[in-house]
Amino acid sequence: MKLYQGMGPNSYRVRIFLREKGIDVPMVEVDFAKGEHKAPVFLELNSLGQIPVLELDDGAIVTESVAICRYFEETHPEPPLFGSDAVSRAKVEMWNRRAELVIFGTIGNVALHSDALFKDRLTQFPAFAETERQAVPRKWAWLDQELADGRPFLAGESFSVADITAGVCGWLSEIFGMEIPADLKNVQRWNERVRGRPSWNA
Ligand SMILES: N[C@@H](CCC(=O)N[C@@H](CS)C(=O)NCC(=O)O)C(=O)O
């Protein structure tokens, strides 16, 4: 088994997940600067030319960070990070999607439309990047209201993959100069709780 990974939030999500589970997987570093993710040999693994990619011992390939995490949830159920009963599984799915679509999507648009790293991948619209940049604090404010009920983690009482997704958004937000607003106390507390976990050094 090999995990092709490298720089960027999606590889980071999988590394944190593996650390939470206590799983060691041989890793292959994919170097964006050298264009390794777009080399023909890599495109055979993932036609989208993106990381992370998991290659299993029988040659099966799994791409998409959440799908890779799901594979490891199945093979290593403890501790459960995708919920443990019907309601908690649904809540984790709900919050992971909300974190991806509402927060990650907005921050991702800032990156995609402003960073030179992506200039060959799409037509960049700097004005759109700016609109999305201004929207980011509103997304965190929405999450702050959601967390006002005092629950420790996004999906409830237990840490889950949804906290990994949203926590990585906090990190990405900072990298692009959009710190989580200091007055959003519920998000601040949640962020400290999540990013204080040992897995965050993954
Ligand atoms: N939906 C995919 C997104 C993967 C992705 O966008 N990975 C980035 C790094 S974080 C990448 O490889 N970007 C290079 C590119 O898209 O050209 C996932 O969750 O794994």
The ligand as an SDF file (V2000), in Angstrom:
LIG
                    3D

 20 19  0  0  0  0  0  0  0  0999 V2000
  -11.5660   16.5200   -4.1340 N   0  0  0  0  0  0  0  0  0  0  0  0
  -10.1790   16.1300   -4.0780 C   0  0  0  0  0  0  0  0  0  0  0  0
   -9.3420   17.3650   -4.2990 C   0  0  0  0  0  0  0  0  0  0  0  0
   -7.8700   17.0260   -4.4810 C   0  0  0  0  0  0  0  0  0  0  0  0
   -7.0540   18.2850   -4.7520 C   0  0  0  0  0  0  0  0  0  0  0  0
   -7.5510   19.2980   -5.2560 O   0  0  0  0  0  0  0  0  0  0  0  0
   -5.7680   18.2040   -4.4090 N   0  0  0  0  0  0  0  0  0  0  0  0
   -4.8970   19.3120   -4.6580 C   0  0  0  0  0  0  0  0  0  0  0  0
   -3.8920   19.4470   -3.5450 C   0  0  0  0  0  0  0  0  0  0  0  0
   -4.6540   19.8440   -2.0190 S   0  0  0  0  0  0  0  0  0  0  0  0
   -4.1690   19.0730   -5.9570 C   0  0  0  0  0  0  0  0  0  0  0  0
   -3.6740   17.9930   -6.1930 O   0  0  0  0  0  0  0  0  0  0  0  0
   -4.0980   20.0950   -6.8060 N   0  0  0  0  0  0  0  0  0  0  0  0
   -3.4030   20.0490   -8.0530 C   0  0  0  0  0  0  0  0  0  0  0  0
   -4.3110   20.3090   -9.2120 C   0  0  0  0  0  0  0  0  0  0  0  0
   -5.5450   20.2990   -9.0330 O   0  0  0  0  0  0  0  0  0  0  0  0
   -3.7860   20.5310  -10.2860 O   0  0  0  0  0  0  0  0  0  0  0  0
   -9.8790   15.4800   -2.7200 C   0  0  0  0  0  0  0  0  0  0  0  0
  -10.6620   15.6700   -1.7780 O   0  0  0  0  0  0  0  0  0  0  0  0
   -8.8920   14.7500   -2.5900 O   0  0  0  0  0  0  0  0  0  0  0  0
  1  2  1  0
  2  3  1  0
  2 18  1  0
  3  4  1  0
  4  5  1  0
  5  6  2  0
  5  7  1  0
  7  8  1  0
  8  9  1  0
  8 11  1  0
  9 10  1  0
 11 12  2  0
 11 13  1  0
 13 14  1  0
 14 15  1  0
 15 16  2  0
 15 17  1  0
 18 19  2  0
 18 20  1  0
M  END
$$$$
